Amino acid sequence: MNTISIPAVKTTFCSIVGESKNPTDVWFVLHGYGQLASYFIRHFEVLDNGSTVIAAPEAPSRFYLSNEYGRVGASWMTKHEREADISDLNTYLNQMFDAVSARFTITPSTRFHFLGFSQGAAVLCRWLAQREVSIHQLILWAGSVPQDMPVEDLRHLMSRGKSIFIYGTEDPYLKQTQFPILQTMMNEQNLPVEVKTFTGEHTLDAELIKELAHIN
């Protein structure tokens, strides 16, 4: 049996909060596995101060979360045809970034914040590693860097702006995603990343999000 690849066209979606035409800050936030952008972005409404825009691209693969066919979630990728998924996602996020940026007046002083939650963290790292864009903050929340990403590539990415690694102290996925091991690796490799924790599980924290918005 032979398998061929066929480029396809798919309608994708991005939720946006904030209507400033001349934003001082633009946030691109990538949700985790099984989430939808329209719900995920609600966590960031606390940032809507009249001069901030938040954009949440939605992962292109949607599925039912249970056999009742009620709630729907989305996933960025699986291990099946992994390399094709990575290439497709980078293309998709490049197009989404350009489309969102075109809606607003972007200047050299506009500050870009990039946040990846859970599964979205690795997707974000792979995308930004090949995208030339200024980074004010790179925030990896309850997620890991790509395990196959060379350390030098990670160091270069994290040196392009302030990099922050965040997780909840009660996160039930803590062992599965091996945060302590990842933190040790970051320290041993002298990666320029700050680690923050909060009391909570596998979720976002409103107060910490507001704190991040005020980091210069």
N, C-alpha and C positions, 0 to 999 in steps of 0.2 A: 504494500500500500504506500502511495506517495501522498505527501501533504504539500499544498501550495498556499502561499499567503496572498491575500487580495486586499488592497487598501480599501477601506470602507468609510462612508460618511455617516456620522451619528450626531443628532442634536444633543447638545449638552447645556447645562444650566449653571448659573452663578447667582447667588443671593447677595444683595448689596444693602447695607445700612449706611445712611449718611448722604446728604444731598449737596454738600458744599462743592461748588464748581472749582474752587481754588483751595483744595485741602492742604493743610500743612503736614498731615500724616495719613498714610494709606496702609491699611493692614490687609494682608492676604492670609487667610486662615484655612487650613486643610483639615477636614474632619477625620474621624476614625472609622474603623470597620463597622458596618451596619447602621451608620448614621445618615442623615440627610442634611444638606447644607441649609435648608430653610429653617430647620430646628436648631442646628448647631450654632448658627450665627446669632441666635438670641442671647447666647452667653456674652456676646461682645457689644450688646446694645449699650452697656455702661460706658463705652468709649465714645458714643455719639454726642460730641460737644459742639457741633456746628462747624468744626474745622477738620474733622476726621472722617475718613471713608473706610468702611470695612467690607471686604469682598470675600465671599466663601464659595469657591468653585465646588461643584458636586462631582464626586467620583462617577465615572461613566457607566459602571456596571451596577444595575439595581436588581434586587431580589426580594422575595417575601421572607420575613423574619420567622415565620412559623407556618405550620401546615394549615392554619386557618385562613391564609391568604388575606390577612387584614393589613397589618403594618408592613411597610416597605423600608428597606435599608439599602445602602450602596457600599460598594467595595472598590478600592483602587486597583487591585490586581490580585492574582493568585500565583502559585508556582508554575501553573500550566502555561506554556508558551511565554515564559517569564520575560525573556529579552525583548520580544515583540511588544509586550505590555509596557515595559519601561520606556521604549522608544515612543510608543503611542502617547503615553502619559506626558512625556517631556514636550512633545509636539502640541498636545492639547493645552497644557499649562502655559506654554509660550503664547499660543493664540489667545487664551483667556486673559493673560496679563496684558497683552497689547490691546485687546478689545476694551477692557476695563479702563486702562490708562487713557485711552482715546476719549473717554467720556468726560474727563476732567482736565484741568490745566495743571500739567506736571512741570515743575521747575527744578533746577539743580538743588534747591533747598528742600524739596519735598522729601520727607523721611518715610522710608519703606520698612515696615515691620512684617516679618514672615513667621507664621506660627504653624507647626504641624502637631496634631494631637494623635497619639497612639499610632495606628497604621499610617496616618498622614505624615508622620515625622520622617520616615525613611524616604517616602515619595518626595517630600520637600527637599531633602538633602540632594537626592539624585538630580532633581530639576535645577536647583540653584547652582549646582556644580558646573552645569553647562550653559547657564544663562548669565550674561553680563548685565547686571543691574546693581545699583547701589543698595547696600543692606545696612539699615540702622540697627535692627535687632533680628537675630535668628533665634527662635524659641522652639525647643523640642520638648513637648509636654507629654509625659506618660508614654513615650515612645523611644525607639532606639535609632541610632544611626545605621545605615546599611552595613551589614556585617562584611560585605565584600568590597567596601569602598576603601581604597588605599589610605593609609594614615596621612600621607602628604597631601592628598586631595582634601581630606577632612580639615587638616590644619589650614590649608589655603582658604577653604570655605569659611571656617570659623574666624579667620583673621580679617574678613571683609567687613565685619561689623561686630557689635557686641553679641556674643553667643551665650545663651542661657539654657540650661537643662533642668527641667522641673518634674517632680513626681510627688504623689501623695504618700504619706507614711503608712497608710492603711490600704494601699492599692493591692487588690487580690491577685493581680497579674505580675506582682513584683518579681517573683521567682521565675516566672515564665519568660519575662523579658530581660531578666538578669541585670537590673539597674546597678546593684553594687559592683558587679564585674565590669560593667560598662564604665562606671565612675572611676574604678581603679585603672582601667586602660587609659582613660582620658588623662588622669594624673600622671601615669607613667610616661605617656607620650607627650606630656607638656602641651596638651591641646588648650587653646585659649578659651575656655568655657567656664562659666560660673554655674554652680549647682544651687538650686533653691528647692525647698520642700515645704509642704503644707500638711496640716492634719486633715486627711480625707482619703477617699478611695480613688477609683479610676474615673476621675471626672475633672472638670475645670473649677476654678475657684474665683469668684467675682472680685474679691478684695485684692487678690494677687494680680489679676488682670489689670485692675486700676493702678496698682503699684507699678507694673511694667510700663504703663503708658507715660509715667513720669520719670523714667530713667533716661538720662541724657547720654 
